[in-house]
């Protein structure tokens, strides 16, 4: 029996968190049956425009969105506390120091992030620190022919199953091509700025929070 702890990780701006985030985390939680899901809101995501919501509001919305998920949820604010650029490699090294070398760490990314994975800081080192679970996104191909060659090679060499991921600490790539969400925080913010209420895109408790605190001009 495998007693290796499995920790599912999801980073991002979460500006705001939306139903796509919840659906993807739920999918991989059911698939991997992790011991916990750790959410890591970004402090200063260097590849994205400045954040609109405060760190406190983004953390509060995460708590509301993931309340009731059938896995223990931890909101890890280390990237917010760190300040400066948020690099995944630094976060994973910190998690390794905290959780140990035997824990199976699985980081969730979308196909949009996969397409630019080779622009991530020190990206080749990431496979020595964690597994990567990739979720499909409309408009973003996941096949080798449409990815940067070095990314396609790196991921094809590491393709594995949920069982293989659970049985080792890092280095497995797991693709969920049957799961796809067509929404983004950018689109949600734009709708809210227009005075629209994208109810299907946001958990109801998150939409209520946004309205009550007049975030994104609502």
WOJOQUI-V178499 format. One record per run of one state. SS is the DSSP state (@ for helix, = for strand, . for the rest). FROM is the first residue (numbers start at 1). TO is the last residue. If there is no record, write none. Layout:
# WOJOQUI-V178499
ss:SS from:FROM to:TO
ss:SS from:FROM to:TO
This chain:
# WOJOQUI-V178499
ss:. from:1 to:5
ss:= from:6 to:12
ss:. from:13 to:18
ss:@ from:19 to:32
ss:. from:33 to:35
ss:= from:36 to:41
ss:. from:42 to:54
ss:@ from:55 to:65
ss:. from:66 to:72
ss:= from:73 to:75
ss:. from:76 to:77
ss:@ from:78 to:82
ss:. from:83 to:87
ss:@ from:88 to:99
ss:. from:100 to:103
ss:= from:104 to:110
ss:@ from:111 to:114
ss:. from:115 to:116
ss:@ from:117 to:119
ss:. from:120 to:122
ss:@ from:123 to:128
ss:. from:129 to:130
ss:= from:131 to:137
ss:. from:138 to:139
ss:= from:140 to:140
ss:. from:141 to:143
ss:@ from:144 to:146
ss:. from:147 to:148
ss:@ from:149 to:156
ss:. from:157 to:158
ss:= from:159 to:159
ss:. from:160 to:161
ss:@ from:162 to:166
ss:. from:167 to:172
ss:= from:173 to:180
ss:. from:181 to:184
ss:@ from:185 to:193
ss:. from:194 to:203
ss:@ from:204 to:213
ss:. from:214 to:214
ss:@ from:215 to:217
ss:. from:218 to:218
